[in-house]
Amino acid sequence: MKKNAVKIVLSLLCLGFIYFGYSKNKTKTEYKKPLEKEKIKKTIPDSLIAKFSITEPSFKTISKAELITPPFTGKSFTGFKEALGYKESRGNYFVTNQLGYLGKYQFGKKTLRAFGIHDTKKFLNDPELQEKVLIAYMARNKAILRKEIKKYVGKRINGVYVTESGILAAAHLGGAGNVKKFLRTSGSHVFRDANGTSIKFYMKKFAGYDLSFIKADRKAKVI
């Protein structure tokens, strides 16, 4: 009887431990569950929403080479030579035309020989040399035409207002001799080159540049 009572007590104790152990684990498991955060729906009023559109810029394109013009360099000597070079060859140092004229300023072989230049290939491939020849050639023409420059600059001949730069540009095209004839005949003698371009046109087109940089020198050389 006593043994049975002991067994009953032990059984109750075991059941108690099992029950309390299960309850404790269940509580821990429940606490381990993450708390769900309250979902908050945020809305922005239309008045605060900026509405805009982006338009891609459009650029004007040039498709024809004829529309390209030389840089604006004013009425200085630089402006003169760049405008002259563009008219002669589109500013190309390395071109030879169908008549054999060479480089940016389209010099003839005879003119080059006058400056001691016989290697035309070397001349074509040397832009610095071409610039030096232009300066020397203009210095010679300025000396040759010094009387005409003094006498006719400021006058109007055959519809052309005569300027020093116009005279020297015309000499570049047709030579100093043909410029003298044009001025002395009141514009009745008008020389034209093989392309039909007249010294009258050059005299008008290249008028008004400041060529005081060029010093008259009949014996100017390429240095």
NORMOUR-V775300 format. One record per pair of residues at least 4 apart in sequence whose ideal C-beta (glycine too) atoms are under 8 Angstrom apart, sorted by the first residue. I is the first residue (numbers start at 1). J is the second residue. Records with the same first field share a line. If there is no record, write none. Layout:
I=J + J
This chain:
1=5
2=6
3=7
4=8
5=9
6=10
7=11
8=12
9=13
10=14
11=15
12=16
13=17
14=18
15=19
16=20
17=21
18=22
19=23
20=24
21=25
22=26
23=27
24=28
25=29
26=30
27=31
28=32
29=33
44=48 + 49
45=49
62=67 + 68
63=67
65=90
69=86
70=82 + 83 + 85 + 86 + 91
71=82
72=79
73=78 + 79 + 82 + 83
74=78 + 79
75=79 + 80 + 208 + 209 + 210
76=80 + 209 + 210 + 213
77=81 + 209 + 210 + 211 + 213 + 214
78=82
79=83 + 209
80=84 + 165 + 169 + 206 + 209 + 211
81=85 + 105 + 131 + 134
82=86 + 91
83=87 + 206 + 209
84=88 + 105 + 169 + 172 + 206
85=89 + 91 + 104 + 105
86=90 + 91
87=205
88=104 + 105 + 106
89=93 + 95 + 97 + 103 + 104 + 105 + 106
90=95
91=104
92=103 + 104
93=103 + 104 + 124 + 127 + 130
94=103 + 124 + 125
95=102 + 103 + 104
96=100 + 101 + 102 + 103 + 124
97=101 + 106
99=194
100=108 + 109
101=106 + 107 + 108
102=106 + 107 + 108 + 109 + 112 + 120 + 123 + 124
103=107 + 123 + 124 + 130
104=127 + 130
105=130 + 133 + 134 + 172
107=111 + 112 + 123 + 130 + 133 + 137
108=112
109=113 + 120
110=114
111=115 + 133 + 137
112=117 + 118 + 120 + 123 + 133
113=117 + 118
115=133 + 136 + 137 + 221 + 222
116=221 + 222
117=122 + 123 + 129 + 133 + 222
119=123
120=124
121=125
122=126 + 129
123=129 + 130 + 133
126=130
127=131
128=132
129=133 + 222
130=134
131=135
132=136 + 222 + 223
133=137 + 222
134=138
135=139 + 214 + 220
136=140 + 220 + 221 + 222
137=141 + 172 + 220
138=142 + 168 + 172 + 211 + 214
139=143 + 214 + 215 + 216 + 217 + 220
140=144 + 217 + 218 + 219 + 220
141=145 + 168 + 171 + 172 + 176
142=146 + 149 + 164 + 168 + 211 + 214 + 215 + 216 + 217
143=216 + 217 + 218 + 220
144=171 + 176 + 218
145=149 + 167 + 168 + 171 + 176 + 179 + 180
146=150 + 216
147=151
148=152 + 167 + 179 + 180 + 183
149=153 + 164 + 167
151=183
152=157 + 162 + 167 + 183
153=162 + 163 + 164 + 167
154=161 + 162 + 163
155=161 + 162
156=160 + 161 + 162
157=162 + 182 + 183 + 186 + 187
158=182 + 186 + 187 + 188 + 190 + 200
159=187
160=166 + 187 + 200 + 203 + 204 + 207
161=166 + 204 + 207
162=166 + 167 + 183 + 203 + 207
163=167 + 203 + 207 + 208 + 209
164=168 + 211
165=169 + 206 + 207 + 208 + 209 + 210 + 211
166=170 + 202 + 203 + 204 + 205 + 206 + 207 + 208
167=171 + 179 + 183 + 203
168=172 + 206 + 211 + 214
169=173 + 202 + 203 + 205 + 206
170=174 + 178 + 179 + 182 + 199 + 200 + 202 + 203 + 206
171=175 + 176 + 178 + 179 + 199
172=202
173=191 + 193 + 197 + 199 + 202
174=178 + 179 + 191 + 192 + 193 + 199 + 202
175=179 + 191
176=180
177=181
178=182 + 189 + 191 + 199
179=183 + 199 + 203
180=184
181=185 + 189 + 191
182=187 + 189 + 190 + 191 + 199 + 200 + 203
183=187
184=189
185=189
187=200
190=198 + 199 + 200
191=198 + 199
192=196 + 197 + 198 + 199
193=197
197=201 + 202
198=202
199=203
200=204
201=205
202=206
203=207
